[in-house]
Amino acid sequence: MSKYVHILDLNNAFEASLLDEVLNDHGVPHAIVSTGDSAFGGIENMESGYGYVSAPEEFRARIVSIMEEIREP
């Protein structure tokens, strides 16, 4: 099993959900990690973002490319 590393930061839950769905469809191993603390009701996410995606290093370029497509206007 490959070691998971921090790949990129996520801005919000919608972005995280969409990326998770696309990565699952492509069979890319990953984990979506929320950095929020429910004790604060998610208010800290407004300052620090939603969280991040981690995955084996060999999938970095693919994940970044997919995220760039998701974030395109």
Summary of the structure (lengths in Angstrom):
residues: 73
radius of gyration: 12.4
end to end distance: 36.0
largest distance: 36.0
contacts: 184
relative contact order: 0.30
helix: 48%
strand: 23%
